[in-house]
Amino acid sequence: MKMKTGTIYGISISLIIINLATMMQRADEKLIPSTAKELKEAFDANLSSIGLLSFIRNIVQGAASPLAGLLAISYDRPTVFAVGSFFWVISTIATGVSRYFIQVTFGAAANGFGHAIVYPVLQSIIADSFKDSARGFGFGLWNLIGTVGGIGGTVVPTVMAGHVFDGVSGWRCAYLLSATVSTMIGFLVFFFVTDPREKKKTSSSNVLDHERSNWMESWVAINDVAKLRTFQIIILQGIIGSVPWNAMVFWTMWFELIGFSHNQAALLNGIFTTGQSIGSLIGGIIADKMSHLFPNSGILICAQFSVFMGAIFSIILLQIIPQSTNSYYIYLLTLFLMGLTITWCGPAINSPILAEIVPPTHRTMVYAFDRALEVSFSSFGAPLVGIMSEKVFGFGTKGIDNIKDSGREAKALSKGIMLMMAVPFGIVWSLLHTVTFYFPE
């Protein structure tokens, strides 16, 4: 039974808790990328195996995402969130206490299942909370708040990984800490958050018929939306555009191979995520303004600028800047500017356009469907980085800590990451041109 919630300084307590949940969800997603080097060393794994963890988590997340839509039809969304958070908490604990790499693999799969349920629920609640004219700002603010959680999920585990606490490796403590805080947030959501969506009252005798009818309506809605060329292009560019973000899971390892300490690597990741959080909000605001000035192309211009900057900054960061500890401040500036400019697509085009072409009652299902396709197909990004770095560019498969000069490994890894970032960004830039011809319809 839900407890009644009020407001704090005019802000809904439910909305505050939902944003805290978003922060924690984003933080938990960053655990594997932030501790990739430690996982590799602790389980004597190779680079491809670490990439496989992200692949498994993402493929399960993609396959299970439609379940969020089905559950949201029959149950209030805070309850659905609580179910998803239970799976991600259990999986995070399991990874933190794992003794064998196969256990970490199963933990990654369960983690993907939990996030598959949680993410579309959060996304649809935000879509229902803002009007069409302010939806870019709403999603931008949501991304900003979530990215703050991502900063914590990047900086804290990276710093903790360099320490030992009462005989326990720091990276394991980071997983257990994340699970503890996530549990607290899950209880808050379950007991104190109310679903802003109105529920139709149905007699108990007609519950099964009502649910079956809702499911059929949702599948029909998905079928109708999927026929829209705008939706098809949005999904395709979303799939390709997600590949670079999967490739970024190796950033922390790359920074450490260059020679940066755990604290320096944490700050590098943190400054990028800070720029990302600010950029998401700025991108959403600019997209709202541009949509008023140029109704049929304004938000597309914003998206094209963002992915173009993604391709340019990928090359500058990974190939042009000298890979030396002397370039630390250049990396800081580049990463901040990169985060500031490459994060506009979500709040500027993907989420607002889907919210505009999808009926409110089916948003969770369609967001889940979108998430399923994007996450599943883009999950190849991380393992491909590992495979290309090892097989094509000559990355050493073991003994990194025993290699005096890890510069060769850093350069090989950077080439693999750059290829899986710059090329997809370039393809997305081309695809966004085609949306211009269909979105006005």
PyMOL commands that set and color helices and strands:
alter all, ss='L'
color gray80, all
select helices_A, chain A and resi 13-29+31-34+36-42+47-74+77-96+101-129+132-160+170-192+204-226+229-258+262-293+298-320+325-341+345-357+360-378+381-391+400-402+407-435
alter helices_A, ss='H'
color red, helices_A
select strands_A, chain A and resi 7-8+11-12+164-165+168-169
alter strands_A, ss='S'
color yellow, strands_A
deselect
rebuild
show_as cartoon
